[in-house]
Amino acid sequence: MADGSTATCVDILLAVILPPLGVFLKFGCKAEFWICLLLTILGYIPGIIYAVYAITKK
């Protein structure tokens, strides 16, 4: 397993447990983080879905 895929697995695991944290570790304090934070506040499941999408799209 390459280092990039291991990091992605850890990021996805963190995104399921605490979605904004996984996105923050991947992107920092950019728009993706704030969108994920807002979706997580509005509903936990939309936050997870967006976090996994944001992490795996790149």
PDB file with one MODEL, atoms N, CA, C and O in Angstrom:
MODEL        1
ATOM      1  N   MET A   1       0.846  -1.177   0.000  1.00  0.00           N
ATOM      2  CA  MET A   1       0.000   0.000   0.000  1.00  0.00           C
ATOM      3  C   MET A   1       0.891   1.239   0.000  1.00  0.00           C
ATOM      4  O   MET A   1       1.841   1.327   0.777  1.00  0.00           O
ATOM      5  N   ALA A   2       0.588   2.172  -0.853  1.00  0.00           N
ATOM      6  CA  ALA A   2       1.389   3.395  -0.955  1.00  0.00           C
ATOM      7  C   ALA A   2       1.031   4.357   0.172  1.00  0.00           C
ATOM      8  O   ALA A   2      -0.027   4.234   0.790  1.00  0.00           O
ATOM      9  N   ASP A   3       1.902   5.298   0.432  1.00  0.00           N
ATOM     10  CA  ASP A   3       1.674   6.261   1.505  1.00  0.00           C
ATOM     11  C   ASP A   3       0.450   7.132   1.248  1.00  0.00           C
ATOM     12  O   ASP A   3      -0.260   7.491   2.188  1.00  0.00           O
ATOM     13  N   GLY A   4       0.199   7.472   0.009  1.00  0.00           N
ATOM     14  CA  GLY A   4      -0.948   8.303  -0.334  1.00  0.00           C
ATOM     15  C   GLY A   4      -2.266   7.627  -0.011  1.00  0.00           C
ATOM     16  O   GLY A   4      -3.184   8.271   0.498  1.00  0.00           O
ATOM     17  N   SER A   5      -2.376   6.322  -0.301  1.00  0.00           N
ATOM     18  CA  SER A   5      -3.626   5.618  -0.023  1.00  0.00           C
ATOM     19  C   SER A   5      -3.805   5.371   1.469  1.00  0.00           C
ATOM     20  O   SER A   5      -4.936   5.341   1.954  1.00  0.00           O
ATOM     21  N   THR A   6      -2.716   5.195   2.203  1.00  0.00           N
ATOM     22  CA  THR A   6      -2.823   5.031   3.652  1.00  0.00           C
ATOM     23  C   THR A   6      -3.312   6.326   4.290  1.00  0.00           C
ATOM     24  O   THR A   6      -4.158   6.304   5.184  1.00  0.00           O
ATOM     25  N   ALA A   7      -2.787   7.431   3.836  1.00  0.00           N
ATOM     26  CA  ALA A   7      -3.230   8.717   4.361  1.00  0.00           C
ATOM     27  C   ALA A   7      -4.693   8.942   4.039  1.00  0.00           C
ATOM     28  O   ALA A   7      -5.428   9.489   4.861  1.00  0.00           O
ATOM     29  N   THR A   8      -5.131   8.531   2.860  1.00  0.00           N
ATOM     30  CA  THR A   8      -6.529   8.686   2.495  1.00  0.00           C
ATOM     31  C   THR A   8      -7.412   7.828   3.379  1.00  0.00           C
ATOM     32  O   THR A   8      -8.491   8.268   3.775  1.00  0.00           O
ATOM     33  N   CYS A   9      -6.987   6.621   3.697  1.00  0.00           N
ATOM     34  CA  CYS A   9      -7.768   5.755   4.585  1.00  0.00           C
ATOM     35  C   CYS A   9      -7.906   6.373   5.970  1.00  0.00           C
ATOM     36  O   CYS A   9      -8.986   6.328   6.560  1.00  0.00           O
ATOM     37  N   VAL A  10      -6.855   6.936   6.484  1.00  0.00           N
ATOM     38  CA  VAL A  10      -6.899   7.595   7.786  1.00  0.00           C
ATOM     39  C   VAL A  10      -7.795   8.822   7.721  1.00  0.00           C
ATOM     40  O   VAL A  10      -8.573   9.075   8.641  1.00  0.00           O
ATOM     41  N   ASP A  11      -7.689   9.584   6.642  1.00  0.00           N
ATOM     42  CA  ASP A  11      -8.543  10.768   6.472  1.00  0.00           C
ATOM     43  C   ASP A  11     -10.018  10.375   6.405  1.00  0.00           C
ATOM     44  O   ASP A  11     -10.862  11.046   6.998  1.00  0.00           O
ATOM     45  N   ILE A  12     -10.331   9.310   5.700  1.00  0.00           N
ATOM     46  CA  ILE A  12     -11.725   8.860   5.605  1.00  0.00           C
ATOM     47  C   ILE A  12     -12.223   8.372   6.949  1.00  0.00           C
ATOM     48  O   ILE A  12     -13.364   8.646   7.321  1.00  0.00           O
ATOM     49  N   LEU A  13     -11.400   7.665   7.675  1.00  0.00           N
ATOM     50  CA  LEU A  13     -11.789   7.199   9.012  1.00  0.00           C
ATOM     51  C   LEU A  13     -12.069   8.393   9.928  1.00  0.00           C
ATOM     52  O   LEU A  13     -13.061   8.387  10.657  1.00  0.00           O
ATOM     53  N   LEU A  14     -11.219   9.405   9.902  1.00  0.00           N
ATOM     54  CA  LEU A  14     -11.455  10.613  10.695  1.00  0.00           C
ATOM     55  C   LEU A  14     -12.701  11.357  10.217  1.00  0.00           C
ATOM     56  O   LEU A  14     -13.417  11.957  11.019  1.00  0.00           O
ATOM     57  N   ALA A  15     -12.956  11.317   8.909  1.00  0.00           N
ATOM     58  CA  ALA A  15     -14.134  11.987   8.370  1.00  0.00           C
ATOM     59  C   ALA A  15     -15.419  11.323   8.847  1.00  0.00           C
ATOM     60  O   ALA A  15     -16.435  11.998   9.010  1.00  0.00           O
ATOM     61  N   VAL A  16     -15.394  10.035   9.068  1.00  0.00           N
ATOM     62  CA  VAL A  16     -16.585   9.345   9.573  1.00  0.00           C
ATOM     63  C   VAL A  16     -16.780   9.632  11.060  1.00  0.00           C
ATOM     64  O   VAL A  16     -17.911   9.801  11.516  1.00  0.00           O
ATOM     65  N   ILE A  17     -15.694   9.687  11.809  1.00  0.00           N
ATOM     66  CA  ILE A  17     -15.793   9.938  13.243  1.00  0.00           C
ATOM     67  C   ILE A  17     -16.120  11.405  13.519  1.00  0.00           C
ATOM     68  O   ILE A  17     -17.051  11.708  14.265  1.00  0.00           O
ATOM     69  N   LEU A  18     -15.356  12.309  12.918  1.00  0.00           N
ATOM     70  CA  LEU A  18     -15.558  13.744  13.099  1.00  0.00           C
ATOM     71  C   LEU A  18     -15.279  14.432  11.766  1.00  0.00           C
ATOM     72  O   LEU A  18     -14.133  14.769  11.468  1.00  0.00           O
ATOM     73  N   PRO A  19     -16.327  14.642  10.962  1.00  0.00           N
ATOM     74  CA  PRO A  19     -16.140  15.106   9.584  1.00  0.00           C
ATOM     75  C   PRO A  19     -15.288  16.364   9.410  1.00  0.00           C
ATOM     76  O   PRO A  19     -14.417  16.365   8.540  1.00  0.00           O
ATOM     77  N   PRO A  20     -15.486  17.437  10.185  1.00  0.00           N
ATOM     78  CA  PRO A  20     -14.650  18.627   9.947  1.00  0.00           C
ATOM     79  C   PRO A  20     -13.157  18.382  10.199  1.00  0.00           C
ATOM     80  O   PRO A  20     -12.314  19.013   9.561  1.00  0.00           O
ATOM     81  N   LEU A  21     -12.830  17.490  11.106  1.00  0.00           N
ATOM     82  CA  LEU A  21     -11.426  17.212  11.388  1.00  0.00           C
ATOM     83  C   LEU A  21     -10.738  16.564  10.185  1.00  0.00           C
ATOM     84  O   LEU A  21      -9.626  16.945   9.822  1.00  0.00           O
ATOM     85  N   GLY A  22     -11.397  15.592   9.575  1.00  0.00           N
ATOM     86  CA  GLY A  22     -10.816  14.951   8.394  1.00  0.00           C
ATOM     87  C   GLY A  22     -10.602  15.924   7.258  1.00  0.00           C
ATOM     88  O   GLY A  22      -9.576  15.867   6.580  1.00  0.00           O
ATOM     89  N   VAL A  23     -11.553  16.818   7.038  1.00  0.00           N
ATOM     90  CA  VAL A  23     -11.437  17.809   5.971  1.00  0.00           C
ATOM     91  C   VAL A  23     -10.367  18.839   6.328  1.00  0.00           C
ATOM     92  O   VAL A  23      -9.611  19.272   5.458  1.00  0.00           O
ATOM     93  N   PHE A  24     -10.296  19.231   7.590  1.00  0.00           N
ATOM     94  CA  PHE A  24      -9.285  20.201   8.013  1.00  0.00           C
ATOM     95  C   PHE A  24      -7.873  19.660   7.813  1.00  0.00           C
ATOM     96  O   PHE A  24      -6.988  20.392   7.372  1.00  0.00           O
ATOM     97  N   LEU A  25      -7.657  18.400   8.130  1.00  0.00           N
ATOM     98  CA  LEU A  25      -6.332  17.819   7.959  1.00  0.00           C
ATOM     99  C   LEU A  25      -5.942  17.711   6.492  1.00  0.00           C
ATOM    100  O   LEU A  25      -4.756  17.746   6.164  1.00  0.00           O
ATOM    101  N   LYS A  26      -6.915  17.581   5.614  1.00  0.00           N
ATOM    102  CA  LYS A  26      -6.635  17.468   4.182  1.00  0.00           C
ATOM    103  C   LYS A  26      -6.469  18.829   3.512  1.00  0.00           C
ATOM    104  O   LYS A  26      -5.559  19.010   2.704  1.00  0.00           O
ATOM    105  N   PHE A  27      -7.346  19.797   3.841  1.00  0.00           N
ATOM    106  CA  PHE A  27      -7.377  21.064   3.124  1.00  0.00           C
ATOM    107  C   PHE A  27      -6.959  22.266   3.956  1.00  0.00           C
ATOM    108  O   PHE A  27      -6.656  23.318   3.393  1.00  0.00           O
ATOM    109  N   GLY A  28      -6.933  22.146   5.257  1.00  0.00           N
ATOM    110  CA  GLY A  28      -6.671  23.311   6.097  1.00  0.00           C
ATOM    111  C   GLY A  28      -7.957  24.089   6.298  1.00  0.00           C
ATOM    112  O   GLY A  28      -9.052  23.533   6.212  1.00  0.00           O
ATOM    113  N   CYS A  29      -7.819  25.366   6.564  1.00  0.00           N
ATOM    114  CA  CYS A  29      -8.980  26.201   6.898  1.00  0.00           C
ATOM    115  C   CYS A  29      -9.511  26.909   5.650  1.00  0.00           C
ATOM    116  O   CYS A  29      -9.644  28.132   5.631  1.00  0.00           O
ATOM    117  N   LYS A  30      -9.810  26.135   4.619  1.00  0.00           N
ATOM    118  CA  LYS A  30     -10.327  26.678   3.369  1.00  0.00           C
ATOM    119  C   LYS A  30     -11.835  26.493   3.318  1.00  0.00           C
ATOM    120  O   LYS A  30     -12.455  26.104   4.307  1.00  0.00           O
ATOM    121  N   ALA A  31     -12.416  26.771   2.168  1.00  0.00           N
ATOM    122  CA  ALA A  31     -13.877  26.712   1.997  1.00  0.00           C
ATOM    123  C   ALA A  31     -14.424  25.313   2.266  1.00  0.00           C
ATOM    124  O   ALA A  31     -15.527  25.179   2.797  1.00  0.00           O
ATOM    125  N   GLU A  32     -13.674  24.264   1.909  1.00  0.00           N
ATOM    126  CA  GLU A  32     -14.143  22.896   2.123  1.00  0.00           C
ATOM    127  C   GLU A  32     -14.394  22.629   3.607  1.00  0.00           C
ATOM    128  O   GLU A  32     -15.370  21.975   3.972  1.00  0.00           O
ATOM    129  N   PHE A  33     -13.506  23.141   4.453  1.00  0.00           N
ATOM    130  CA  PHE A  33     -13.669  22.950   5.895  1.00  0.00           C
ATOM    131  C   PHE A  33     -14.936  23.621   6.398  1.00  0.00           C
ATOM    132  O   PHE A  33     -15.694  23.023   7.161  1.00  0.00           O
ATOM    133  N   TRP A  34     -15.174  24.865   5.977  1.00  0.00           N
ATOM    134  CA  TRP A  34     -16.330  25.605   6.468  1.00  0.00           C
ATOM    135  C   TRP A  34     -17.637  24.998   5.973  1.00  0.00           C
ATOM    136  O   TRP A  34     -18.627  24.970   6.704  1.00  0.00           O
ATOM    137  N   ILE A  35     -17.644  24.512   4.734  1.00  0.00           N
ATOM    138  CA  ILE A  35     -18.839  23.834   4.221  1.00  0.00           C
ATOM    139  C   ILE A  35     -19.103  22.576   5.033  1.00  0.00           C
ATOM    140  O   ILE A  35     -20.245  22.305   5.405  1.00  0.00           O
ATOM    141  N   CYS A  36     -18.067  21.816   5.308  1.00  0.00           N
ATOM    142  CA  CYS A  36     -18.223  20.587   6.083  1.00  0.00           C
ATOM    143  C   CYS A  36     -18.681  20.887   7.502  1.00  0.00           C
ATOM    144  O   CYS A  36     -19.524  20.172   8.045  1.00  0.00           O
ATOM    145  N   LEU A  37     -18.143  21.921   8.101  1.00  0.00           N
ATOM    146  CA  LEU A  37     -18.548  22.296   9.455  1.00  0.00           C
ATOM    147  C   LEU A  37     -20.023  22.682   9.491  1.00  0.00           C
ATOM    148  O   LEU A  37     -20.755  22.266  10.390  1.00  0.00           O
ATOM    149  N   LEU A  38     -20.453  23.467   8.527  1.00  0.00           N
ATOM    150  CA  LEU A  38     -21.856  23.870   8.462  1.00  0.00           C
ATOM    151  C   LEU A  38     -22.772  22.667   8.251  1.00  0.00           C
ATOM    152  O   LEU A  38     -23.809  22.554   8.905  1.00  0.00           O
ATOM    153  N   LEU A  39     -22.396  21.775   7.346  1.00  0.00           N
ATOM    154  CA  LEU A  39     -23.212  20.578   7.113  1.00  0.00           C
ATOM    155  C   LEU A  39     -23.243  19.667   8.336  1.00  0.00           C
ATOM    156  O   LEU A  39     -24.263  19.035   8.609  1.00  0.00           O
ATOM    157  N   THR A  40     -22.151  19.594   9.064  1.00  0.00           N
ATOM    158  CA  THR A  40     -22.117  18.768  10.266  1.00  0.00           C
ATOM    159  C   THR A  40     -22.994  19.364  11.356  1.00  0.00           C
ATOM    160  O   THR A  40     -23.650  18.628  12.093  1.00  0.00           O
ATOM    161  N   ILE A  41     -23.015  20.678  11.467  1.00  0.00           N
ATOM    162  CA  ILE A  41     -23.888  21.323  12.455  1.00  0.00           C
ATOM    163  C   ILE A  41     -25.345  21.108  12.090  1.00  0.00           C
ATOM    164  O   ILE A  41     -26.177  20.863  12.963  1.00  0.00           O
ATOM    165  N   LEU A  42     -25.662  21.199  10.800  1.00  0.00           N
ATOM    166  CA  LEU A  42     -27.044  21.024  10.361  1.00  0.00           C
ATOM    167  C   LEU A  42     -27.495  19.563  10.440  1.00  0.00           C
ATOM    168  O   LEU A  42     -28.675  19.284  10.651  1.00  0.00           O
ATOM    169  N   GLY A  43     -26.572  18.654  10.273  1.00  0.00           N
ATOM    170  CA  GLY A  43     -26.886  17.237  10.354  1.00  0.00           C
ATOM    171  C   GLY A  43     -25.616  16.432  10.225  1.00  0.00           C
ATOM    172  O   GLY A  43     -24.792  16.705   9.352  1.00  0.00           O
ATOM    173  N   TYR A  44     -25.448  15.462  11.066  1.00  0.00           N
ATOM    174  CA  TYR A  44     -24.202  14.711  11.109  1.00  0.00           C
ATOM    175  C   TYR A  44     -23.955  13.930   9.814  1.00  0.00           C
ATOM    176  O   TYR A  44     -22.833  13.904   9.309  1.00  0.00           O
ATOM    177  N   ILE A  45     -24.993  13.302   9.284  1.00  0.00           N
ATOM    178  CA  ILE A  45     -24.855  12.477   8.080  1.00  0.00           C
ATOM    179  C   ILE A  45     -24.463  13.311   6.851  1.00  0.00           C
ATOM    180  O   ILE A  45     -23.568  12.896   6.115  1.00  0.00           O
ATOM    181  N   PRO A  46     -25.092  14.467   6.595  1.00  0.00           N
ATOM    182  CA  PRO A  46     -24.620  15.278   5.457  1.00  0.00           C
ATOM    183  C   PRO A  46     -23.158  15.706   5.603  1.00  0.00           C
ATOM    184  O   PRO A  46     -22.442  15.809   4.606  1.00  0.00           O
ATOM    185  N   GLY A  47     -22.717  15.952   6.819  1.00  0.00           N
ATOM    186  CA  GLY A  47     -21.317  16.294   7.052  1.00  0.00           C
ATOM    187  C   GLY A  47     -20.390  15.155   6.688  1.00  0.00           C
ATOM    188  O   GLY A  47     -19.331  15.375   6.100  1.00  0.00           O
ATOM    189  N   ILE A  48     -20.778  13.939   7.033  1.00  0.00           N
ATOM    190  CA  ILE A  48     -19.970  12.760   6.701  1.00  0.00           C
ATOM    191  C   ILE A  48     -19.916  12.569   5.191  1.00  0.00           C
ATOM    192  O   ILE A  48     -18.847  12.332   4.627  1.00  0.00           O
ATOM    193  N   ILE A  49     -21.061  12.672   4.545  1.00  0.00           N
ATOM    194  CA  ILE A  49     -21.113  12.473   3.089  1.00  0.00           C
ATOM    195  C   ILE A  49     -20.233  13.491   2.382  1.00  0.00           C
ATOM    196  O   ILE A  49     -19.462  13.133   1.491  1.00  0.00           O
ATOM    197  N   TYR A  50     -20.339  14.747   2.768  1.00  0.00           N
ATOM    198  CA  TYR A  50     -19.526  15.781   2.124  1.00  0.00           C
ATOM    199  C   TYR A  50     -18.043  15.571   2.427  1.00  0.00           C
ATOM    200  O   TYR A  50     -17.206  15.738   1.540  1.00  0.00           O
ATOM    201  N   ALA A  51     -17.709  15.212   3.652  1.00  0.00           N
ATOM    202  CA  ALA A  51     -16.302  15.027   4.011  1.00  0.00           C
ATOM    203  C   ALA A  51     -15.670  13.901   3.206  1.00  0.00           C
ATOM    204  O   ALA A  51     -14.558  14.053   2.701  1.00  0.00           O
ATOM    205  N   VAL A  52     -16.361  12.781   3.081  1.00  0.00           N
ATOM    206  CA  VAL A  52     -15.820  11.660   2.308  1.00  0.00           C
ATOM    207  C   VAL A  52     -15.697  12.060   0.834  1.00  0.00           C
ATOM    208  O   VAL A  52     -14.714  11.723   0.175  1.00  0.00           O
ATOM    209  N   TYR A  53     -16.693  12.773   0.328  1.00  0.00           N
ATOM    210  CA  TYR A  53     -16.631  13.241  -1.067  1.00  0.00           C
ATOM    211  C   TYR A  53     -15.449  14.196  -1.255  1.00  0.00           C
ATOM    212  O   TYR A  53     -14.692  14.053  -2.214  1.00  0.00           O
ATOM    213  N   ALA A  54     -15.284  15.153  -0.367  1.00  0.00           N
ATOM    214  CA  ALA A  54     -14.226  16.141  -0.512  1.00  0.00           C
ATOM    215  C   ALA A  54     -12.841  15.485  -0.429  1.00  0.00           C
ATOM    216  O   ALA A  54     -11.924  15.878  -1.149  1.00  0.00           O
ATOM    217  N   ILE A  55     -12.695  14.511   0.429  1.00  0.00           N
ATOM    218  CA  ILE A  55     -11.389  13.862   0.593  1.00  0.00           C
ATOM    219  C   ILE A  55     -11.054  12.976  -0.603  1.00  0.00           C
ATOM    220  O   ILE A  55      -9.899  12.913  -1.025  1.00  0.00           O
ATOM    221  N   THR A  56     -12.049  12.299  -1.143  1.00  0.00           N
ATOM    222  CA  THR A  56     -11.758  11.342  -2.219  1.00  0.00           C
ATOM    223  C   THR A  56     -11.800  11.960  -3.615  1.00  0.00           C
ATOM    224  O   THR A  56     -11.392  11.303  -4.572  1.00  0.00           O
ATOM    225  N   LYS A  57     -12.278  13.194  -3.769  1.00  0.00           N
ATOM    226  CA  LYS A  57     -12.385  13.758  -5.115  1.00  0.00           C
ATOM    227  C   LYS A  57     -11.045  14.148  -5.710  1.00  0.00           C
ATOM    228  O   LYS A  57     -10.941  14.260  -6.931  1.00  0.00           O
ATOM    229  N   LYS A  58     -10.007  14.360  -4.897  1.00  0.00           N
ATOM    230  CA  LYS A  58      -8.701  14.781  -5.422  1.00  0.00           C
ATOM    231  C   LYS A  58      -7.714  13.669  -5.391  1.00  0.00           C
ATOM    232  O   LYS A  58      -6.566  13.852  -5.797  1.00  0.00           O
TER     233      LYS A  58
ENDMDL
END
